[in-house]
């Protein structure tokens, strides 16, 4: 605990100094002399109250000075301040995401399930960022608008199903839609995280051109190439990912490109992305001062009321 205005504590000895420095008030001859037995009765009746009077007055003064000094204690808030960063995840929901070539807990899972697990955990930890979700197949649409409600975005990722946006891979359309929304944002930092496991087959413009458009709006793009096979090593594979295009997309928009073949790669990618775009949850907690002046003030008020009642009783 500390005080907002500790220098006011020098007022504590003020009544004692005034009592010492101020000359006593001369009392003249009393106008009325009471008999000795009446004075003794009055003394027996009120002596205890009179003796307690100075102590109660002194306590009132101490409490008032403490209240003026502003006692306070430091508290930690569980509220995470906004980071000033808008992030849109653009996730490929083409038919190839159904392929079960990943493993979770020693069980084969589809690419989509692996992505859901990693992406939803990544999003849920981004408290303080505004997060949005774009899903694309043959067409692209916003599954979740930019929001601080990261839990809602994580649920939208968990509920995503293959087929609702077609089975093609319109990477450029997904990028374009995310860019359109982020271009209207006034956030200091705007980021697209693009995840795909295929080749751009349905876009109206080349995906790299869409990335250049994002860069022209000050939007950074990180790309994630998902799947064990790629066109560079398996050019005839039906489900190979176009790693080169995804790498060029990230380079065109000043981002990083990730190659993900296993769930361990996905987890490392999420950790690296946290370093590239610092997680607000990892910031030191927000601290603030909680004022306590009202408690000594209320106690001082109670003492003043008690003094008033006692003096009224004495006068009566």
Secondary structure, DSSP 4 states (H G I P E B T S, - for coil): -EETTGGGGGGTTHHHHHHHHSPPPP----S----HHHHHHHHHHHHHHHHHHHHHHHHHHHHHHHHHHTEEEEEEESPPPP-SEEEEEEEE--GGGG---EEETTEEE-HHHHHHHHHHHHHHT-TTSEEEEEEESSSEEEEEEEES-HHHHHHHHHH--TBTTBSS--HHHHHHHHHHHHHT---SEEEEEEEESS---S-SS-HHHHHHHHHHTTEEEEEEEESS-BTTT-TT-TT-B-HHHHHHHHHHTT--EEEE-SHHHHHHHHHHHHHHS--GGGSPPEEEEEE-HHHHHHHHHHHHHHHHHHHHHHH-
